[in-house]
């Protein structure tokens, strides 16, 4: 049986206490590309079990986590242990600024809420570096004691997220963060991987209609739980209202989910942000009332397993080629 390093044991104890420093160091371990660190990360995840209850995990011969598919035993049968929200949209739509406004509304709504923001930043194809500047657009949340913000680079991973995003979600949930927002990189048609990791998938859209609707293609609209048109202020208000009407028609045509809302808001003035959060809470309430969240979480773990399988296969192919 493989033993974890003493430093990893310290991280496990820190995570069980909800220590922010241990959480940050654990995420760094998960994101590391070193084989030795990946094994330690797998042992760390295995020692914690699931953030909200033990679950079966599949492990391969070198100790890397293949995810979870069955026998998930949550402590709470009726309540979501955390509310996982995925936010995506094209570049420049104002995702980080919207999160700053939404986060303030979440904290205002419940003083006991803890909010985690996982901001995914694109990496350079040439140098591999990332700016990781999303926190600069969240000045209030960045200094709030109940908020944890973690920027992470994609490092070539497609889908708008990182290789370790799903595992990071489980870690922050383990540290008792009741609301978790995953902000993807600027995306287009097919970058919808985050939808398989969250309880609610929201698409932010610019206040533009007509031919510019073509920039947001079929794939991403089909799976959205909520469409949010941003920058509904000043000279753009008329364009935003026109875009709302057009997207409502698109949703009825492409999205087979019931009651998908198309909403207007302005992160600059704050107008509409409270209504967006109320709609998110309504969606969460439906998941809890119908018990659908348990099925949704099971699908998340199954998707996580297949991601791990694909990643492991690619890793072994690269090793054999080298």
C-alpha positions as CSV (number, residue, x, y, z in Angstrom):
1,X,0.0,0.0,0.0
2,X,1.4,3.4,-1.0
3,X,1.9,5.9,1.8
4,X,1.5,9.6,1.4
5,X,4.2,12.1,2.2
6,X,4.1,13.8,5.6
7,X,3.4,17.2,3.9
8,X,0.4,15.7,2.3
9,X,-0.9,14.4,5.6
10,X,-0.6,17.9,7.0
11,X,-2.7,19.2,4.0
12,X,-5.4,16.5,4.7
13,X,-5.7,17.6,8.3
14,X,-5.8,21.3,7.3
15,X,-8.6,20.5,4.7
16,X,-10.6,18.8,7.4
17,X,-10.4,22.0,9.5
18,X,-11.3,24.2,6.5
19,X,-7.9,25.9,6.4
20,X,-7.6,28.2,3.4
21,X,-3.8,27.8,3.2
22,X,-4.1,24.0,3.1
23,X,-6.8,24.3,0.4
24,X,-4.6,26.5,-1.8
25,X,-1.6,24.1,-1.4
26,X,-3.8,21.1,-2.2
27,X,-5.1,22.7,-5.4
28,X,-1.5,23.4,-6.4
29,X,-0.8,19.7,-5.8
30,X,-3.8,18.7,-8.0
31,X,-2.7,21.0,-10.8
32,X,0.9,19.8,-10.8
33,X,2.0,17.8,-13.9
34,X,4.7,15.9,-12.0
35,X,3.9,12.2,-11.7
36,X,4.9,12.1,-8.0
37,X,2.6,15.0,-7.2
38,X,-0.3,13.4,-9.1
39,X,0.1,10.3,-7.0
40,X,0.1,12.4,-3.9
41,X,-3.0,14.3,-5.1
42,X,-4.8,11.0,-5.7
43,X,-3.9,9.7,-2.2
44,X,-5.1,13.1,-0.8
45,X,-8.5,12.7,-2.5
46,X,-8.8,9.1,-1.5
47,X,-8.1,10.0,2.2
48,X,-10.8,12.6,2.1
49,X,-13.4,10.5,0.4
50,X,-16.2,12.6,-1.1
51,X,-16.6,16.1,0.4
52,X,-20.2,15.2,1.5
53,X,-19.9,11.5,2.2
54,X,-17.8,8.4,1.4
55,X,-18.2,7.0,-2.2
56,X,-16.7,4.3,-4.2
57,X,-13.7,5.3,-6.2
58,X,-11.9,3.5,-9.1
59,X,-8.1,3.5,-8.9
60,X,-5.7,2.4,-11.6
61,X,-2.4,0.7,-11.1
62,X,-0.3,3.8,-10.5
63,X,-2.7,5.3,-8.0
64,X,-4.5,8.0,-10.0
65,X,-8.2,8.6,-9.4
66,X,-10.6,7.4,-12.0
67,X,-13.6,8.9,-10.3
68,X,-16.8,7.6,-8.8
69,X,-19.8,5.9,-10.4
70,X,-22.0,4.3,-7.7
71,X,-22.9,3.9,-4.0
72,X,-22.8,7.7,-3.4
73,X,-24.1,8.2,0.2
74,X,-24.7,11.8,0.9
75,X,-25.2,13.0,4.5
76,X,-28.2,15.1,3.5
77,X,-30.9,13.5,1.5
78,X,-32.9,16.6,0.7
79,X,-30.4,19.5,0.6
80,X,-27.6,20.2,-1.8
81,X,-24.3,20.0,0.2
82,X,-23.2,23.0,-2.0
83,X,-24.6,24.8,-5.0
84,X,-22.3,24.5,-7.9
85,X,-22.8,27.2,-10.6
86,X,-21.1,27.2,-13.9
87,X,-20.7,30.5,-15.7
88,X,-19.6,30.7,-19.3
89,X,-19.8,33.1,-22.2
90,X,-17.8,34.7,-25.0
91,X,-14.7,36.8,-24.3
92,X,-15.5,40.3,-23.1
93,X,-19.0,39.6,-22.0
94,X,-18.1,40.6,-18.4
95,X,-17.9,37.3,-16.5
96,X,-15.6,38.4,-13.7
97,X,-17.5,41.7,-13.2
98,X,-20.8,39.8,-13.1
99,X,-19.4,37.5,-10.5
100,X,-18.3,40.5,-8.4
101,X,-21.9,41.7,-8.4
102,X,-23.5,38.3,-8.0
103,X,-21.1,37.4,-5.1
104,X,-22.1,40.5,-3.2
105,X,-25.8,39.6,-3.7
106,X,-25.1,36.1,-2.4
107,X,-23.4,37.4,0.7
108,X,-26.1,40.0,1.3
109,X,-28.8,37.3,1.0
110,X,-27.2,35.1,3.7
111,X,-24.5,36.3,6.1
112,X,-23.5,32.8,6.9
113,X,-22.8,31.9,3.2
114,X,-19.3,31.0,2.1
115,X,-18.5,31.5,-1.5
116,X,-15.8,30.0,-3.6
117,X,-14.9,31.3,-7.1
118,X,-12.8,29.1,-9.4
119,X,-11.7,31.3,-12.3
120,X,-10.2,29.5,-15.3
121,X,-7.7,31.6,-17.3
122,X,-6.4,30.7,-20.8
123,X,-2.8,29.7,-21.2
124,X,-0.5,30.8,-24.0
125,X,0.1,28.3,-26.8
126,X,3.7,29.5,-27.1
127,X,4.9,30.0,-23.6
128,X,2.3,28.1,-21.5
129,X,1.9,31.1,-19.2
130,X,-1.3,32.7,-18.0
131,X,-2.1,36.2,-16.7
132,X,-4.5,35.0,-13.9
133,X,-5.9,38.5,-13.6
134,X,-9.6,37.7,-12.8
135,X,-9.2,38.8,-9.2
136,X,-8.5,42.4,-10.3
137,X,-12.1,42.7,-11.4
138,X,-13.4,41.4,-8.1
139,X,-12.0,43.9,-5.5
140,X,-14.8,43.4,-3.0
141,X,-14.9,39.6,-3.1
142,X,-11.1,39.4,-3.1
143,X,-10.9,40.9,0.4
144,X,-14.0,39.3,1.9
145,X,-13.2,36.7,4.7
146,X,-16.0,34.4,3.5
147,X,-14.9,34.3,-0.1
148,X,-12.2,32.1,-1.6
149,X,-11.0,33.0,-5.2
150,X,-8.7,30.7,-7.1
151,X,-7.5,31.5,-10.6
152,X,-6.2,28.5,-12.5
153,X,-4.6,28.1,-16.0
154,X,-6.0,25.8,-18.6
155,X,-2.6,24.6,-19.7
156,X,-3.9,23.4,-23.0
157,X,-7.0,21.7,-21.7
158,X,-10.1,22.2,-23.9
159,X,-13.7,22.7,-22.8
160,X,-13.2,26.0,-21.0
161,X,-11.9,24.4,-17.8
162,X,-8.7,22.7,-16.4
163,X,-7.8,19.1,-16.0
164,X,-8.3,19.3,-12.3
165,X,-11.4,21.5,-12.0
166,X,-13.8,18.8,-10.9
167,X,-11.4,17.6,-8.1
168,X,-10.9,21.2,-7.0
169,X,-14.7,21.7,-6.8
170,X,-14.8,18.7,-4.4
171,X,-12.0,20.1,-2.3
172,X,-13.7,23.5,-1.8
173,X,-17.0,21.7,-1.0
174,X,-15.1,19.7,1.6
175,X,-14.1,23.0,3.2
176,X,-17.8,23.9,3.6
177,X,-18.2,26.5,0.9
178,X,-21.9,26.5,0.3
179,X,-21.8,28.3,-3.1
180,X,-19.2,27.4,-5.7
181,X,-19.0,29.5,-9.0
182,X,-16.8,28.1,-11.8
183,X,-15.9,30.8,-14.3
184,X,-14.7,29.3,-17.6
185,X,-12.5,30.9,-20.2
186,X,-14.2,32.8,-23.0
187,X,-15.9,30.1,-25.0
188,X,-17.8,29.5,-28.2
189,X,-19.9,26.5,-29.5
190,X,-18.4,23.4,-28.1
191,X,-16.6,24.4,-24.9
192,X,-19.3,23.1,-22.5
193,X,-17.3,20.7,-20.3
194,X,-18.2,22.7,-17.2
195,X,-21.9,21.7,-17.7
196,X,-21.0,18.2,-16.6
197,X,-19.4,19.5,-13.3
198,X,-22.1,21.8,-11.9
199,X,-25.7,21.8,-10.7
200,X,-26.7,24.9,-12.8
201,X,-25.1,26.0,-16.1
202,X,-25.5,29.7,-16.9
203,X,-24.5,31.4,-20.2
204,X,-23.6,35.1,-20.2
205,X,-24.4,36.8,-23.5
206,X,-23.5,40.3,-24.8
207,X,-26.3,42.8,-25.7
208,X,-26.1,42.2,-29.4
209,X,-28.5,40.7,-31.9
210,X,-28.8,40.0,-35.6
211,X,-25.8,38.4,-37.2
212,X,-23.9,38.5,-34.0
213,X,-26.2,35.8,-32.6
214,X,-24.1,33.5,-34.8
215,X,-21.2,33.9,-32.4
216,X,-23.1,31.9,-29.9
217,X,-23.9,28.7,-31.6
218,X,-26.2,25.8,-31.1
219,X,-24.2,23.5,-28.7
220,X,-23.9,25.9,-25.8
221,X,-27.5,27.1,-25.9
222,X,-28.9,23.5,-25.9
223,X,-27.5,22.7,-22.5
224,X,-28.0,26.0,-20.7
225,X,-30.1,26.3,-17.6
226,X,-30.2,30.1,-17.6
227,X,-29.2,32.8,-20.2
228,X,-28.1,36.1,-18.8
229,X,-27.7,39.2,-21.0
230,X,-25.2,41.5,-19.5
231,X,-24.4,45.2,-19.8
232,X,-28.1,46.2,-19.7
233,X,-27.3,49.9,-19.1
234,X,-26.8,53.2,-20.9
235,X,-26.9,53.1,-24.7
236,X,-26.9,49.3,-24.7
237,X,-30.3,48.9,-23.0
238,X,-32.3,48.8,-26.2
239,X,-29.9,46.3,-27.8
240,X,-30.1,44.2,-24.6
241,X,-33.9,44.1,-24.8
242,X,-33.8,43.2,-28.4
243,X,-31.3,40.4,-27.8
244,X,-33.5,39.0,-25.0
245,X,-36.4,38.7,-27.3
246,X,-34.2,36.9,-29.9
247,X,-32.6,34.6,-27.4
248,X,-36.0,33.6,-26.0
249,X,-36.9,32.4,-29.5
250,X,-33.6,30.6,-29.8
251,X,-34.2,28.8,-26.5
252,X,-37.7,27.7,-27.4
253,X,-36.2,26.2,-30.6
254,X,-33.0,24.6,-29.3
255,X,-33.3,23.9,-25.6
256,X,-35.6,21.1,-24.4
257,X,-35.3,22.0,-20.7
258,X,-38.4,23.4,-19.0
259,X,-38.6,27.0,-18.0
260,X,-35.2,28.2,-19.1
261,X,-35.1,31.9,-18.2
262,X,-33.5,34.7,-20.4
263,X,-32.7,37.5,-18.0
264,X,-31.3,41.0,-18.2
265,X,-28.8,42.5,-15.8
266,X,-26.1,45.2,-15.4
267,X,-23.1,44.5,-13.3
268,X,-22.2,48.2,-13.4
269,X,-25.5,49.5,-11.9
270,X,-26.5,46.3,-10.2
271,X,-29.9,46.2,-11.9
272,X,-31.3,42.7,-12.4
273,X,-28.6,41.0,-10.4
274,X,-30.9,40.3,-7.4
275,X,-33.5,38.8,-9.9
276,X,-30.8,36.6,-11.4
277,X,-29.9,35.2,-8.0
278,X,-33.5,34.7,-7.1
279,X,-33.9,32.6,-10.3
280,X,-30.8,30.6,-9.4
281,X,-32.3,29.9,-5.9
282,X,-35.6,28.9,-7.5
283,X,-33.7,26.4,-9.7
284,X,-31.8,25.0,-6.7
285,X,-35.1,24.7,-4.8
286,X,-36.5,22.6,-7.7
287,X,-33.5,20.3,-7.7
288,X,-33.9,19.7,-3.9
289,X,-37.6,19.4,-3.9
290,X,-37.7,16.8,-6.8
291,X,-34.6,15.0,-5.6
292,X,-33.0,15.5,-9.0
293,X,-29.8,16.8,-7.5
294,X,-28.7,13.3,-6.4
295,X,-29.1,12.0,-10.0
296,X,-27.3,15.1,-11.3
297,X,-24.4,14.5,-8.9
298,X,-24.2,10.9,-9.9
299,X,-23.9,12.1,-13.6
300,X,-21.1,14.5,-12.6
301,X,-19.1,11.7,-11.0
302,X,-19.6,9.4,-14.0
303,X,-18.5,12.2,-16.3
304,X,-15.5,12.7,-14.1
305,X,-14.6,9.1,-14.3
306,X,-14.6,9.1,-18.1
307,X,-12.5,12.3,-18.1
308,X,-9.9,10.6,-15.9
309,X,-10.0,7.4,-18.1
310,X,-9.4,9.5,-21.3
311,X,-6.6,11.5,-19.6
312,X,-4.9,8.4,-18.4
313,X,-5.0,6.8,-21.9
314,X,-3.5,10.0,-23.4
315,X,-0.8,10.1,-20.7
316,X,0.2,6.5,-21.4
317,X,0.2,7.0,-25.2
318,X,2.5,10.1,-24.7
319,X,4.8,8.0,-22.5
320,X,5.0,5.2,-25.0
321,X,5.8,7.7,-27.8
322,X,8.5,9.4,-25.8
